[in-house]
Amino acid sequence: MTRKPSQYTMDVGGKPARAKPRKIEMPICKAFVSQVERIAELGKVAPHFFIFHITNELPRMAVVPAWSYAKLRQHFKEMGKVAGVSDYFITWRGHTGQDFGFLEAKAPDGTLNPAQKEFRAFCEGAGIHWSEFRDVTEGLRHLQTWGALRTSF
């Protein structure tokens, strides 16, 4: 029995995966983290600075049976996955105690999806730092503006 590629290759939304990957944020994220690590090694971060990437999505181009994506989506949801949560969580000791914020990396031509816009609105309404960035310098400037980095860009 011959199966169509779409029966094996599905993206997170259950649609057939694209033949060519779209522009993604991965190179921006890798360069950003590399620079943050370099700055931290120089001691130019606020006390108790900690940053991590929130892995909240499945790879879009992985070749797996379509039923596996449905099962993985269900497992992620049961483990507390929340659509729209930003790419990075950052915490540091600020002037008034421990502070935190979220950064969303976007490709130069990327836009926020509705869930990301909803998360941004939640953060803004709660007084939580939230920003999006499209290149390394912009991401570092947000951290510096928040007081998480002790250097200028």
N, CA, C and O atoms as a GROMACS GRO file, in nm:
protein
  612
    1MET      N    1   0.084  -0.118   0.000
    1MET     CA    2   0.000   0.000   0.000
    1MET      C    3   0.089   0.125   0.000
    1MET      O    4   0.183   0.133   0.078
    2THR      N    5   0.059   0.220  -0.087
    2THR     CA    6   0.136   0.344  -0.096
    2THR      C    7   0.058   0.455  -0.026
    2THR      O    8  -0.062   0.471  -0.046
    3ARG      N    9   0.129   0.531   0.057
    3ARG     CA   10   0.065   0.642   0.128
    3ARG      C   11   0.117   0.773   0.073
    3ARG      O   12   0.231   0.782   0.027
    4LYS      N   13   0.033   0.874   0.078
    4LYS     CA   14   0.073   1.007   0.036
    4LYS      C   15   0.164   1.067   0.142
    4LYS      O   16   0.149   1.037   0.260
    5PRO      N   17   0.259   1.153   0.101
    5PRO     CA   18   0.347   1.217   0.200
    5PRO      C   19   0.271   1.289   0.310
    5PRO      O   20   0.318   1.292   0.423
    6SER      N   21   0.154   1.346   0.280
    6SER     CA   22   0.080   1.420   0.381
    6SER      C   23   0.030   1.330   0.493
    6SER      O   24  -0.004   1.378   0.600
    7GLN      N   25   0.025   1.198   0.468
    7GLN     CA   26  -0.016   1.106   0.573
    7GLN      C   27   0.097   1.084   0.673
    7GLN      O   28   0.072   1.036   0.784
    8TYR      N   29   0.218   1.117   0.637
    8TYR     CA   30   0.333   1.099   0.724
    8TYR      C   31   0.388   1.230   0.779
    8TYR      O   32   0.432   1.235   0.894
    9THR      N   33   0.386   1.335   0.700
    9THR     CA   34   0.451   1.460   0.736
    9THR      C   35   0.346   1.564   0.768
    9THR      O   36   0.278   1.614   0.678
   10MET      N   37   0.333   1.596   0.895
   10MET     CA   38   0.234   1.693   0.936
   10MET      C   39   0.299   1.796   1.026
   10MET      O   40   0.390   1.763   1.102
   11ASP      N   41   0.254   1.920   1.017
   11ASP     CA   42   0.306   2.019   1.110
   11ASP      C   43   0.215   2.025   1.232
   11ASP      O   44   0.119   1.948   1.243
   12VAL      N   45   0.244   2.116   1.324
   12VAL     CA   46   0.172   2.122   1.449
   12VAL      C   47   0.023   2.143   1.429
   12VAL      O   48  -0.057   2.090   1.506
   13GLY      N   49  -0.015   2.217   1.329
   13GLY     CA   50  -0.156   2.245   1.303
   13GLY      C   51  -0.229   2.133   1.232
   13GLY      O   52  -0.348   2.147   1.204
   14GLY      N   53  -0.161   2.022   1.201
   14GLY     CA   54  -0.224   1.911   1.133
   14GLY      C   55  -0.231   1.928   0.982
   14GLY      O   56  -0.297   1.850   0.915
   15LYS      N   57  -0.164   2.028   0.928
   15LYS     CA   58  -0.161   2.051   0.785
   15LYS      C   59  -0.032   1.991   0.729
   15LYS      O   60   0.066   1.978   0.802
   16PRO      N   61  -0.031   1.953   0.601
   16PRO     CA   62   0.095   1.900   0.545
   16PRO      C   63   0.209   1.999   0.562
   16PRO      O   64   0.192   2.120   0.544
   17ALA      N   65   0.325   1.947   0.596
   17ALA     CA   66   0.443   2.032   0.615
   17ALA      C   67   0.485   2.093   0.482
   17ALA      O   68   0.465   2.034   0.376
   18ARG      N   69   0.544   2.212   0.489
   18ARG     CA   70   0.591   2.279   0.368
   18ARG      C   71   0.717   2.211   0.317
   18ARG      O   72   0.796   2.158   0.395
   19ALA      N   73   0.736   2.213   0.187
   19ALA     CA   74   0.857   2.156   0.130
   19ALA      C   75   0.979   2.238   0.167
   19ALA      O   76   1.086   2.182   0.190
   20LYS      N   77   0.965   2.371   0.173
   20LYS     CA   78   1.076   2.460   0.211
   20LYS      C   79   1.044   2.521   0.346
   20LYS      O   80   0.935   2.574   0.365
   21PRO      N   81   1.137   2.513   0.441
   21PRO     CA   82   1.109   2.575   0.570
   21PRO      C   83   1.094   2.726   0.556
   21PRO      O   84   1.167   2.789   0.480
   22ARG      N   85   0.999   2.785   0.629
   22ARG     CA   86   0.982   2.929   0.625
   22ARG      C   87   1.091   2.992   0.711
   22ARG      O   88   1.158   2.924   0.788
   23LYS      N   89   1.107   3.123   0.697
   23LYS     CA   90   1.207   3.192   0.779
   23LYS      C   91   1.168   3.173   0.925
   23LYS      O   92   1.054   3.199   0.964
   24ILE      N   93   1.262   3.129   1.004
   24ILE     CA   94   1.233   3.108   1.145
   24ILE      C   95   1.330   3.186   1.232
   24ILE      O   96   1.425   3.247   1.182
   25GLU      N   97   1.306   3.184   1.359
   25GLU     CA   98   1.384   3.263   1.453
   25GLU      C   99   1.509   3.192   1.503
   25GLU      O  100   1.589   3.254   1.573
   26MET      N  101   1.528   3.065   1.470
   26MET     CA  102   1.637   2.988   1.530
   26MET      C  103   1.774   3.055   1.522
   26MET      O  104   1.842   3.064   1.624
   27PRO      N  105   1.818   3.105   1.405
   27PRO     CA  106   1.950   3.171   1.402
   27PRO      C  107   1.956   3.294   1.491
   27PRO      O  108   2.059   3.320   1.554
   28ILE      N  109   1.848   3.370   1.499
   28ILE     CA  110   1.843   3.487   1.586
   28ILE      C  111   1.854   3.443   1.732
   28ILE      O  112   1.928   3.502   1.810
   29CYS      N  113   1.779   3.339   1.768
   29CYS     CA  114   1.782   3.289   1.906
   29CYS      C  115   1.920   3.239   1.945
   29CYS      O  116   1.968   3.270   2.054
   30LYS      N  117   1.984   3.163   1.858
   30LYS     CA  118   2.118   3.111   1.889
   30LYS      C  119   2.219   3.224   1.908
   30LYS      O  120   2.299   3.221   2.002
   31ALA      N  121   2.215   3.322   1.821
   31ALA     CA  122   2.308   3.436   1.832
   31ALA      C  123   2.278   3.517   1.958
   31ALA      O  124   2.370   3.564   2.025
   32PHE      N  125   2.151   3.535   1.989
   32PHE     CA  126   2.111   3.611   2.107
   32PHE      C  127   2.163   3.544   2.235
   32PHE      O  128   2.224   3.609   2.319
   33VAL      N  129   2.138   3.413   2.248
   33VAL     CA  130   2.184   3.340   2.367
   33VAL      C  131   2.336   3.342   2.376
   33VAL      O  132   2.391   3.355   2.486
   34SER      N  133   2.403   3.328   2.264
   34SER     CA  134   2.549   3.333   2.264
   34SER      C  135   2.600   3.466   2.320
   34SER      O  136   2.693   3.468   2.400
   35GLN      N  137   2.538   3.576   2.277
   35GLN     CA  138   2.579   3.708   2.325
   35GLN      C  139   2.545   3.726   2.474
   35GLN      O  140   2.624   3.784   2.549
   36VAL      N  141   2.430   3.678   2.516
   36VAL     CA  142   2.392   3.689   2.656
   36VAL      C  143   2.492   3.610   2.742
   36VAL      O  144   2.533   3.658   2.848
   37GLU      N  145   2.530   3.491   2.698
   37GLU     CA  146   2.628   3.411   2.772
   37GLU      C  147   2.763   3.483   2.780
   37GLU      O  148   2.828   3.481   2.885
   38ARG      N  149   2.804   3.545   2.672
   38ARG     CA  150   2.931   3.621   2.670
   38ARG      C  151   2.925   3.737   2.768
   38ARG      O  152   3.020   3.760   2.843
   39ILE      N  153   2.815   3.809   2.769
   39ILE     CA  154   2.798   3.923   2.860
   39ILE      C  155   2.797   3.874   3.006
   39ILE      O  156   2.854   3.938   3.093
   40ALA      N  157   2.731   3.761   3.031
   40ALA     CA  158   2.727   3.705   3.166
   40ALA      C  159   2.867   3.665   3.213
   40ALA      O  160   2.903   3.687   3.329
   41GLU      N  161   2.947   3.607   3.122
   41GLU     CA  162   3.085   3.569   3.157
   41GLU      C  163   3.168   3.692   3.195
   41GLU      O  164   3.261   3.681   3.276
   42LEU      N  165   3.136   3.806   3.138
   42LEU     CA  166   3.206   3.931   3.170
   42LEU      C  167   3.153   3.995   3.299
   42LEU      O  168   3.204   4.098   3.344
   43GLY      N  169   3.051   3.933   3.358
   43GLY     CA  170   2.995   3.986   3.483
   43GLY      C  171   2.909   4.109   3.464
   43GLY      O  172   2.891   4.187   3.558
   44LYS      N  173   2.855   4.128   3.345
   44LYS     CA  174   2.777   4.249   3.316
   44LYS      C  175   2.627   4.223   3.316
   44LYS      O  176   2.552   4.284   3.240
   45VAL      N  177   2.586   4.131   3.404
   45VAL     CA  178   2.443   4.105   3.421
   45VAL      C  179   2.405   4.140   3.564
   45VAL      O  180   2.491   4.147   3.652
   46ALA      N  181   2.278   4.164   3.586
   46ALA     CA  182   2.229   4.194   3.720
   46ALA      C  183   2.247   4.072   3.810
   46ALA      O  184   2.257   3.960   3.760
   47PRO      N  185   2.253   4.092   3.941
   47PRO     CA  186   2.263   3.977   4.032
   47PRO      C  187   2.146   3.881   4.012
   47PRO      O  188   2.035   3.922   3.978
   48HIS      N  189   2.171   3.756   4.032
   48HIS     CA  190   2.070   3.649   4.021
   48HIS      C  191   2.004   3.648   3.883
   48HIS      O  192   1.885   3.618   3.872
   49PHE      N  193   2.080   3.679   3.781
   49PHE     CA  194   2.031   3.677   3.642
   49PHE      C  195   2.020   3.532   3.596
   49PHE      O  196   2.111   3.452   3.617
   50PHE      N  197   1.908   3.501   3.533
   50PHE     CA  198   1.887   3.366   3.479
   50PHE      C  199   1.795   3.378   3.359
   50PHE      O  200   1.694   3.448   3.365
   51ILE      N  201   1.830   3.312   3.251
   51ILE     CA  202   1.749   3.314   3.128
   51ILE      C  203   1.736   3.172   3.076
   51ILE      O  204   1.830   3.094   3.082
   52PHE      N  205   1.618   3.140   3.025
   52PHE     CA  206   1.603   3.012   2.957
   52PHE      C  207   1.498   3.022   2.847
   52PHE      O  208   1.408   3.106   2.850
   53HIS      N  209   1.513   2.933   2.749
   53HIS     CA  210   1.421   2.925   2.636
   53HIS      C  211   1.305   2.835   2.674
   53HIS      O  212   1.325   2.728   2.731
   54ILE      N  213   1.186   2.878   2.644
   54ILE     CA  214   1.066   2.799   2.670
   54ILE      C  215   1.036   2.719   2.544
   54ILE      O  216   0.991   2.775   2.443
   55THR      N  217   1.060   2.591   2.549
   55THR     CA  218   1.035   2.505   2.433
   55THR      C  219   0.887   2.471   2.434
   55THR      O  220   0.843   2.376   2.500
   56ASN      N  221   0.811   2.548   2.360
   56ASN     CA  222   0.666   2.540   2.364
   56ASN      C  223   0.607   2.505   2.228
   56ASN      O  224   0.490   2.532   2.201
   57GLU      N  225   0.688   2.445   2.143
   57GLU     CA  226   0.638   2.411   2.010
   57GLU      C  227   0.706   2.286   1.959
   57GLU      O  228   0.817   2.252   2.001
   58LEU      N  229   0.640   2.218   1.871
   58LEU     CA  230   0.696   2.099   1.809
   58LEU      C  231   0.767   2.138   1.681
   58LEU      O  232   0.730   2.237   1.618
   59PRO      N  233   0.870   2.063   1.642
   59PRO     CA  234   0.937   2.096   1.515
   59PRO      C  235   0.838   2.084   1.400
   59PRO      O  236   0.762   1.988   1.391
   60ARG      N  237   0.842   2.181   1.312
   60ARG     CA  238   0.746   2.184   1.202
   60ARG      C  239   0.783   2.093   1.085
   60ARG      O  240   0.696   2.051   1.009
   61MET      N  241   0.910   2.064   1.070
   61MET     CA  242   0.951   1.989   0.951
   61MET      C  243   0.990   1.844   0.980
   61MET      O  244   1.039   1.775   0.892
   62ALA      N  245   0.968   1.799   1.101
   62ALA     CA  246   1.003   1.661   1.133
   62ALA      C  247   0.911   1.566   1.056
   62ALA      O  248   0.792   1.593   1.042
   63VAL      N  249   0.966   1.457   1.008
   63VAL     CA  250   0.887   1.359   0.934
   63VAL      C  251   0.847   1.249   1.032
   63VAL      O  252   0.928   1.164   1.068
   64VAL      N  253   0.722   1.254   1.073
   64VAL     CA  254   0.667   1.154   1.163
   64VAL      C  255   0.525   1.124   1.118
   64VAL      O  256   0.464   1.205   1.048
   65PRO      N  257   0.471   1.009   1.157
   65PRO     CA  258   0.332   0.981   1.122
   65PRO      C  259   0.240   1.088   1.181
   65PRO      O  260   0.264   1.138   1.291
   66ALA      N  261   0.135   1.122   1.107
   66ALA     CA  262   0.044   1.228   1.149
   66ALA      C  263  -0.015   1.201   1.286
   66ALA      O  264  -0.033   1.295   1.364
   67TRP      N  265  -0.047   1.077   1.319
   67TRP     CA  266  -0.106   1.047   1.449
   67TRP      C  267  -0.011   1.080   1.563
   67TRP      O  268  -0.055   1.110   1.674
   68SER      N  269   0.121   1.076   1.538
   68SER     CA  270   0.218   1.107   1.642
   68SER      C  271   0.209   1.254   1.684
   68SER      O  272   0.223   1.286   1.802
   69TYR      N  273   0.186   1.344   1.588
   69TYR     CA  274   0.172   1.485   1.622
   69TYR      C  275   0.051   1.508   1.709
   69TYR      O  276   0.056   1.585   1.805
   70ALA      N  277  -0.059   1.442   1.677
   70ALA     CA  278  -0.179   1.458   1.759
   70ALA      C  279  -0.151   1.410   1.902
   70ALA      O  280  -0.193   1.474   1.998
   71LYS      N  281  -0.082   1.299   1.914
   71LYS     CA  282  -0.050   1.245   2.045
   71LYS      C  283   0.046   1.338   2.121
   71LYS      O  284   0.028   1.362   2.240
   72LEU      N  285   0.148   1.389   2.052
   72LEU     CA  286   0.242   1.482   2.114
   72LEU      C  287   0.173   1.610   2.159
   72LEU      O  288   0.200   1.661   2.268
   73ARG      N  289   0.085   1.664   2.074
   73ARG     CA  290   0.012   1.785   2.111
   73ARG      C  291  -0.068   1.761   2.239
   73ARG      O  292  -0.071   1.847   2.327
   74GLN      N  293  -0.131   1.645   2.248
   74GLN     CA  294  -0.210   1.613   2.367
   74GLN      C  295  -0.121   1.602   2.490
   74GLN      O  296  -0.157   1.652   2.597
   75HIS      N  297  -0.003   1.537   2.477
   75HIS     CA  298   0.090   1.526   2.589
   75HIS      C  299   0.138   1.664   2.634
   75HIS      O  300   0.143   1.693   2.754
   76PHE      N  301   0.175   1.750   2.538
   76PHE     CA  302   0.220   1.886   2.572
   76PHE      C  303   0.111   1.961   2.647
   76PHE      O  304   0.139   2.027   2.746
   77LYS      N  305  -0.014   1.950   2.600
   77LYS     CA  306  -0.125   2.019   2.665
   77LYS      C  307  -0.144   1.968   2.808
   77LYS      O  308  -0.165   2.046   2.900
   78GLU      N  309  -0.136   1.837   2.826
   78GLU     CA  310  -0.152   1.777   2.958
   78GLU      C  311  -0.038   1.817   3.053
   78GLU      O  312  -0.057   1.820   3.175
   79MET      N  313   0.079   1.847   2.997
   79MET     CA  314   0.194   1.887   3.079
   79MET      C  315   0.194   2.037   3.108
   79MET      O  316   0.285   2.086   3.175
   80GLY      N  317   0.095   2.110   3.058
   80GLY     CA  318   0.084   2.252   3.089
   80GLY      C  319   0.123   2.348   2.978
   80GLY      O  320   0.138   2.467   3.004
   81LYS      N  321   0.140   2.300   2.855
   81LYS     CA  322   0.173   2.389   2.744
   81LYS      C  323   0.063   2.494   2.729
   81LYS      O  324  -0.056   2.462   2.733
   82VAL      N  325   0.106   2.618   2.712
   82VAL     CA  326   0.012   2.728   2.692
   82VAL      C  327   0.050   2.798   2.562
   82VAL      O  328   0.162   2.849   2.549
   83ALA      N  329  -0.041   2.800   2.467
   83ALA     CA  330  -0.014   2.865   2.339
   83ALA      C  331   0.012   3.013   2.361
   83ALA      O  332  -0.056   3.078   2.440
   84GLY      N  333   0.111   3.065   2.290
   84GLY     CA  334   0.139   3.208   2.292
   84GLY      C  335   0.246   3.252   2.390
   84GLY      O  336   0.292   3.366   2.383
   85VAL      N  337   0.287   3.163   2.483
   85VAL     CA  338   0.391   3.202   2.579
   85VAL      C  339   0.519   3.232   2.502
   85VAL      O  340   0.552   3.163   2.405
   86SER      N  341   0.590   3.335   2.546
   86SER     CA  342   0.707   3.384   2.474
   86SER      C  343   0.823   3.285   2.474
   86SER      O  344   0.823   3.187   2.548
   87ASP      N  345   0.923   3.315   2.389
   87ASP     CA  346   1.038   3.226   2.371
   87ASP      C  347   1.132   3.221   2.492
   87ASP      O  348   1.188   3.116   2.522
   88TYR      N  349   1.149   3.334   2.561
   88TYR     CA  350   1.245   3.340   2.671
   88TYR      C  351   1.182   3.393   2.798
   88TYR      O  352   1.102   3.487   2.797
   89PHE      N  353   1.221   3.330   2.909
   89PHE     CA  354   1.189   3.380   3.043
   89PHE      C  355   1.320   3.427   3.104
   89PHE      O  356   1.420   3.356   3.100
   90ILE      N  357   1.319   3.548   3.159
   90ILE     CA  358   1.439   3.607   3.219
   90ILE      C  359   1.402   3.654   3.359
   90ILE      O  360   1.296   3.714   3.379
   91THR      N  361   1.488   3.626   3.455
   91THR     CA  362   1.470   3.678   3.590
   91THR      C  363   1.602   3.734   3.640
   91THR      O  364   1.708   3.685   3.601
   92TRP      N  365   1.596   3.834   3.725
   92TRP     CA  366   1.715   3.900   3.779
   92TRP      C  367   1.676   3.976   3.906
   92TRP      O  368   1.558   4.003   3.930
   93ARG      N  369   1.776   4.010   3.986
   93ARG     CA  370   1.753   4.090   4.106
   93ARG      C  371   1.752   4.236   4.064
   93ARG      O  372   1.853   4.290   4.018
   94GLY      N  373   1.637   4.301   4.079
   94GLY     CA  374   1.623   4.441   4.044
   94GLY      C  375   1.637   4.530   4.167
   94GLY      O  376   1.678   4.485   4.273
   95HIS      N  377   1.602   4.656   4.151
   95HIS     CA  378   1.613   4.753   4.260
   95HIS      C  379   1.513   4.725   4.372
   95HIS      O  380   1.538   4.758   4.488
   96THR      N  381   1.402   4.665   4.338
   96THR     CA  382   1.297   4.641   4.438
   96THR      C  383   1.276   4.493   4.466
   96THR      O  384   1.172   4.454   4.520
   97GLY      N  385   1.372   4.410   4.432
   97GLY     CA  386   1.360   4.266   4.454
   97GLY      C  387   1.376   4.189   4.324
   97GLY      O  388   1.419   4.244   4.223
   98GLN      N  389   1.341   4.062   4.328
   98GLN     CA  390   1.354   3.980   4.208
   98GLN      C  391   1.253   4.025   4.104
   98GLN      O  392   1.136   4.043   4.134
   99ASP      N  393   1.298   4.043   3.982
   99ASP     CA  394   1.213   4.089   3.872
   99ASP      C  395   1.218   3.984   3.762
   99ASP      O  396   1.304   3.896   3.763
  100PHE      N  397   1.127   3.993   3.667
  100PHE     CA  398   1.127   3.898   3.556
  100PHE      C  399   1.057   3.956   3.434
  100PHE      O  400   0.986   4.056   3.443
  101GLY      N  401   1.078   3.891   3.320
  101GLY     CA  402   1.014   3.933   3.197
  101GLY      C  403   1.021   3.825   3.092
  101GLY      O  404   1.085   3.721   3.111
  102PHE      N  405   0.955   3.849   2.982
  102PHE     CA  406   0.949   3.756   2.870
  102PHE      C  407   0.995   3.826   2.743
  102PHE      O  408   0.962   3.942   2.719
  103LEU      N  409   1.071   3.754   2.662
  103LEU     CA  410   1.112   3.804   2.530
  103LEU      C  411   1.063   3.710   2.422
  103LEU      O  412   1.073   3.588   2.436
  104GLU      N  413   1.010   3.765   2.317
  104GLU     CA  414   0.963   3.689   2.202
  104GLU      C  415   1.053   3.721   2.082
  104GLU      O  416   1.061   3.836   2.039
  105ALA      N  417   1.120   3.619   2.029
  105ALA     CA  418   1.204   3.636   1.910
  105ALA      C  419   1.117   3.622   1.786
  105ALA      O  420   1.030   3.535   1.779
  106LYS      N  421   1.140   3.708   1.690
  106LYS     CA  422   1.067   3.704   1.564
  106LYS      C  423   1.163   3.722   1.447
  106LYS      O  424   1.259   3.798   1.456
  107ALA      N  425   1.136   3.653   1.339
  107ALA     CA  426   1.210   3.675   1.215
  107ALA      C  427   1.180   3.817   1.168
  107ALA      O  428   1.078   3.874   1.205
  108PRO      N  429   1.269   3.875   1.087
  108PRO     CA  430   1.247   4.013   1.042
  108PRO      C  431   1.109   4.039   0.983
  108PRO      O  432   1.054   4.148   0.998
  109ASP      N  433   1.052   3.940   0.916
  109ASP     CA  434   0.920   3.958   0.856
  109ASP      C  435   0.810   3.884   0.934
  109ASP      O  436   0.698   3.870   0.885
  110GLY      N  437   0.842   3.838   1.054
  110GLY     CA  438   0.746   3.763   1.134
  110GLY      C  439   0.646   3.852   1.205
  110GLY      O  440   0.671   3.971   1.228
  111THR      N  441   0.533   3.795   1.239
  111THR     CA  442   0.429   3.867   1.313
  111THR      C  443   0.381   3.780   1.429
  111THR      O  444   0.397   3.658   1.426
  112LEU      N  445   0.325   3.843   1.528
  112LEU     CA  446   0.269   3.769   1.641
  112LEU      C  447   0.139   3.702   1.598
  112LEU      O  448   0.058   3.760   1.526
  113ASN      N  449   0.121   3.578   1.644
  113ASN     CA  450  -0.007   3.512   1.617
  113ASN      C  451  -0.107   3.555   1.726
  113ASN      O  452  -0.066   3.618   1.823
  114PRO      N  453  -0.235   3.524   1.711
  114PRO     CA  454  -0.335   3.570   1.809
  114PRO      C  455  -0.303   3.527   1.953
  114PRO      O  456  -0.323   3.606   2.046
  115ALA      N  457  -0.256   3.406   1.974
  115ALA     CA  458  -0.224   3.360   2.110
  115ALA      C  459  -0.107   3.440   2.168
  115ALA      O  460  -0.107   3.471   2.288
  116GLN      N  461  -0.009   3.475   2.086
  116GLN     CA  462   0.104   3.557   2.133
  116GLN      C  463   0.058   3.698   2.167
  116GLN      O  464   0.106   3.757   2.264
  117LYS      N  465  -0.034   3.752   2.089
  117LYS     CA  466  -0.088   3.885   2.119
  117LYS      C  467  -0.166   3.882   2.251
  117LYS      O  468  -0.159   3.976   2.330
  118GLU      N  469  -0.237   3.774   2.275
  118GLU     CA  470  -0.311   3.759   2.400
  118GLU      C  471  -0.215   3.750   2.519
  118GLU      O  472  -0.241   3.809   2.624
  119PHE      N  473  -0.104   3.675   2.503
  119PHE     CA  474  -0.007   3.665   2.611
  119PHE      C  475   0.060   3.800   2.637
  119PHE      O  476   0.081   3.837   2.752
  120ARG      N  477   0.092   3.872   2.530
  120ARG     CA  478   0.149   4.006   2.545
  120ARG      C  479   0.054   4.096   2.625
  120ARG      O  480   0.097   4.166   2.716
  121ALA      N  481  -0.074   4.093   2.590
  121ALA     CA  482  -0.174   4.175   2.660
  121ALA      C  483  -0.184   4.134   2.808
  121ALA      O  484  -0.198   4.220   2.895
  122PHE      N  485  -0.176   4.005   2.835
  122PHE     CA  486  -0.178   3.958   2.974
  122PHE      C  487  -0.060   4.016   3.051
  122PHE      O  488  -0.077   4.070   3.160
  123CYS      N  489   0.060   4.005   2.993
  123CYS     CA  490   0.181   4.057   3.059
  123CYS      C  491   0.171   4.207   3.083
  123CYS      O  492   0.200   4.256   3.192
  124GLU      N  493   0.130   4.280   2.980
  124GLU     CA  494   0.119   4.425   2.993
  124GLU      C  495   0.017   4.463   3.100
  124GLU      O  496   0.039   4.556   3.177
  125GLY      N  497  -0.095   4.391   3.106
  125GLY     CA  498  -0.198   4.418   3.205
  125GLY      C  499  -0.153   4.385   3.347
  125GLY      O  500  -0.198   4.448   3.443
  126ALA      N  501  -0.063   4.287   3.359
  126ALA     CA  502  -0.014   4.246   3.491
  126ALA      C  503   0.113   4.322   3.532
  126ALA      O  504   0.165   4.299   3.641
  127GLY      N  505   0.161   4.411   3.447
  127GLY     CA  506   0.283   4.485   3.477
  127GLY      C  507   0.409   4.401   3.465
  127GLY      O  508   0.510   4.430   3.530
  128ILE      N  509   0.405   4.298   3.382
  128ILE     CA  510   0.519   4.209   3.360
  128ILE      C  511   0.595   4.257   3.237
  128ILE      O  512   0.533   4.290   3.135
  129HIS      N  513   0.728   4.262   3.246
  129HIS     CA  514   0.808   4.301   3.129
  129HIS      C  515   0.781   4.202   3.014
  129HIS      O  516   0.784   4.081   3.033
  130TRP      N  517   0.754   4.258   2.896
  130TRP     CA  518   0.735   4.177   2.775
  130TRP      C  519   0.783   4.259   2.657
  130TRP      O  520   0.749   4.377   2.643
  131SER      N  521   0.863   4.197   2.571
  131SER     CA  522   0.907   4.264   2.448
  131SER      C  523   0.932   4.160   2.341
  131SER      O  524   0.954   4.043   2.370
  132GLU      N  525   0.929   4.205   2.217
  132GLU     CA  526   0.969   4.118   2.106
  132GLU      C  527   1.093   4.179   2.043
  132GLU      O  528   1.114   4.300   2.047
  133PHE      N  529   1.175   4.092   1.984
  133PHE     CA  530   1.296   4.141   1.918
  133PHE      C  531   1.316   4.066   1.787
  133PHE      O  532   1.275   3.951   1.772
  134ARG      N  533   1.382   4.134   1.692
  134ARG     CA  534   1.405   4.078   1.559
  134ARG      C  535   1.553   4.062   1.527
  134ARG      O  536   1.589   4.005   1.424
  135ASP      N  537   1.638   4.112   1.616
  135ASP     CA  538   1.782   4.090   1.601
  135ASP      C  539   1.846   4.092   1.740
  135ASP      O  540   1.783   4.132   1.837
  136VAL      N  541   1.970   4.049   1.748
  136VAL     CA  542   2.039   4.034   1.875
  136VAL      C  543   2.047   4.166   1.951
  136VAL      O  544   2.016   4.171   2.070
  137THR      N  545   2.086   4.273   1.884
  137THR     CA  546   2.102   4.402   1.950
  137THR      C  547   1.970   4.449   2.011
  137THR      O  548   1.969   4.502   2.123
  138GLU      N  549   1.861   4.432   1.940
  138GLU     CA  550   1.731   4.474   1.992
  138GLU      C  551   1.695   4.393   2.118
  138GLU      O  552   1.645   4.450   2.215
  139GLY      N  553   1.720   4.263   2.118
  139GLY     CA  554   1.694   4.181   2.235
  139GLY      C  555   1.777   4.224   2.354
  139GLY      O  556   1.727   4.233   2.466
  140LEU      N  557   1.906   4.252   2.331
  140LEU     CA  558   1.995   4.297   2.438
  140LEU      C  559   1.952   4.434   2.492
  140LEU      O  560   1.961   4.459   2.612
  141ARG      N  561   1.906   4.520   2.405
  141ARG     CA  562   1.860   4.653   2.449
  141ARG      C  563   1.739   4.640   2.542
  141ARG      O  564   1.728   4.714   2.640
  142HIS      N  565   1.649   4.548   2.512
  142HIS     CA  566   1.534   4.527   2.601
  142HIS      C  567   1.582   4.484   2.739
  142HIS      O  568   1.535   4.538   2.840
  143LEU      N  569   1.675   4.389   2.744
  143LEU     CA  570   1.727   4.343   2.874
  143LEU      C  571   1.796   4.457   2.949
  143LEU      O  572   1.783   4.468   3.071
  144GLN      N  573   1.868   4.540   2.876
  144GLN     CA  574   1.938   4.653   2.938
  144GLN      C  575   1.837   4.755   2.991
  144GLN      O  576   1.853   4.806   3.101
  145THR      N  577   1.734   4.783   2.914
  145THR     CA  578   1.631   4.878   2.955
  145THR      C  579   1.559   4.828   3.080
  145THR      O  580   1.526   4.908   3.168
  146TRP      N  581   1.535   4.698   3.089
  146TRP     CA  582   1.468   4.641   3.207
  146TRP      C  583   1.558   4.642   3.330
  146TRP      O  584   1.509   4.631   3.442
  147GLY      N  585   1.690   4.654   3.311
  147GLY     CA  586   1.785   4.650   3.422
  147GLY      C  587   1.847   4.513   3.443
  147GLY      O  588   1.914   4.492   3.544
  148ALA      N  589   1.826   4.420   3.351
  148ALA     CA  590   1.881   4.286   3.365
  148ALA      C  591   2.027   4.281   3.322
  148ALA      O  592   2.102   4.195   3.368
  149LEU      N  593   2.070   4.371   3.233
  149LEU     CA  594   2.208   4.379   3.190
  149LEU      C  595   2.270   4.509   3.238
  149LEU      O  596   2.202   4.612   3.245
  150ARG      N  597   2.397   4.504   3.271
  150ARG     CA  598   2.469   4.622   3.322
  150ARG      C  599   2.565   4.676   3.217
  150ARG      O  600   2.680   4.705   3.248
  151THR      N  601   2.519   4.688   3.097
  151THR     CA  602   2.601   4.739   2.988
  151THR      C  603   2.509   4.803   2.885
  151THR      O  604   2.389   4.775   2.887
  152SER      N  605   2.559   4.886   2.798
  152SER     CA  606   2.474   4.950   2.697
  152SER      C  607   2.503   4.896   2.560
  152SER      O  608   2.610   4.842   2.534
  153PHE      N  609   2.405   4.911   2.471
  153PHE     CA  610   2.417   4.860   2.333
  153PHE      C  611   2.376   4.966   2.234
  153PHE      O  612   2.379   4.943   2.114
   0.00000   0.00000   0.00000
